[in-house]
Amino acid sequence: MSKVTAGAVAGVSDMPPWPQRIGFIAAVFGMFMAILDIQIVASSLNEIQAGLSASEDQISWVQTAYLIAEIVMIPLSGMLMRILSTRVAFTLSCVGFTLASLGCALATSIEQLIILRAIQGFMGGAMIPITQAVSFSIFPRRVMGSVQAVIGMVVTMAPSVGPTVGGYITETLSWHWLFLANVIPGALVCWAAWTFLDIDKPNHAVARNLDIIGLILIALFLGSLEFVLEEGPGDDWFASKQIMLLSLTCLVAGVWFFTRTLRHDHPIVDLRAFANRNFAIGAGMGFIIGIALYGLVYIMPLFFGFVRGYSSLQIGQVMFVTGVTMFLCAPVVGQLTNRLDLRIMLFIGLLLVGVGTMMNSNLTVESGFWQFCVPQIVRGMGLIMCIIPASRIAMGTLPPNEVGNASGLFSVMRNLGGAIGLALLDTVRDIREDFHWNQLIPAIDTSREVVVTEIAKYQAMLAGSVPDAYHAAVAMLAQRVSQQAQVLAFNDIFTWLGLIYVATVPLVFLLKRIEA
């Protein structure tokens, strides 16, 4: 047998059998549903609020409950895989997610919906790291570029298209279908995962050493942290007693959890993966990537909603450019990761995200689709060039028995990056908007001819339609100043976000090379 033929036979033989490949595809679909459901309700909260007669404070919990529950479950997925096996852990998670989705669609009160969204997030959270762990467990390294390209498309596209899909479903059907749409695909994924994802055996002995106190501590730590990050900007941070109390809870639980975990013989989450330099830096990169992945999906709708007055469907149409770019680039990037040094790709990716973000730092009140089109293409290319290499770098040097646990930690870091990024974006936007307002408002001086002319124009336009045309005209001029202050605040955010990515580039030189 020739060397070429022998190599081809070896290449085929180290691939997983077709049943496991089908199981992996099912897991990817499950992961897509879990990530999509984070953002799918974002553009439909007003309709849900009206349908369930909820208050503004209550409706925000439709997203917050999901995020808190999800981030608590993600690091526990590695333990569940060891105790139950990959097949059972994934199938149970998918069954719970699907049933909770059905419950959300049938909810008759906001309280029911919030509880069911928490269950949905908790059960769906496990599917994300389990899918990542499966990819590293069953596929040989030589095809990992293509495999991670598929996962990268899901991780990046799901949050990008979530608002678009949600807005379209709500406009054409009703908000109930945001959740009903999960039922049939969820059932199919459950069946496929149970039938084809048989890749390991359960180890029930792990359950006998389960650290119950550690489980409670990680739930308190991550749950309170996510709550503070979600609600802090709206409650003026530590001016709220609730935020103060939960911050103290987070601090105490976090210190206790890390101290206990590092000393315990059978920790609920094994943090020793961070002793691996590539994993530690790769997970840090995942944290930074999370800021852009979730932060840009959050900040762009705010600009188009508040400044341009776009509908949820119009916003989705603008943002769809990022998703399409990543979808088209992922296969190419996946193949390149098998041929190029992953560190070079990560270097280029971080630069592209930084430059693409700063390209939107000169927005005006007239900025629309075309002002965001090219920057989104650049950012989309950069994000996919960051996500695929970062996950391979983080877990590529770990032994197989640590991959399941490490996958959960990597996903937590990415989600925490998103959560902290969103909180900071909200806070910075408020601060910078106030700053620019105070800088611009002195310009409305009635001794200036241009101001007098503008007020006279508005006054003539409003004459006869309002009781006090003069003060209404002044208010309209102040509204224009407020809008300009908002635009300048968004410009600051895009500038600083871009600089974060450019400043992160030197970390790439600390990574060890991963052989293809």
RADAKA-V234602 format. One record per helix or strand. SS is the DSSP state (2 for helix, 1 for strand). FROM is the first residue (numbers start at 1). TO is the last residue. If there is no record, write none. Layout:
# RADAKA-V234602
ss,from,to
SS,FROM,TO
SS,FROM,TO
This chain:
# RADAKA-V234602
ss,from,to
2,3,13
2,18,39
2,42,52
2,56,59
2,61,74
2,77,84
2,86,106
2,110,138
2,141,172
2,177,196
2,205,208
2,212,231
2,237,239
2,241,263
2,271,275
2,277,307
2,312,336
2,342,358
2,369,395
2,400,443
2,449,462
1,463,463
1,466,466
2,469,510
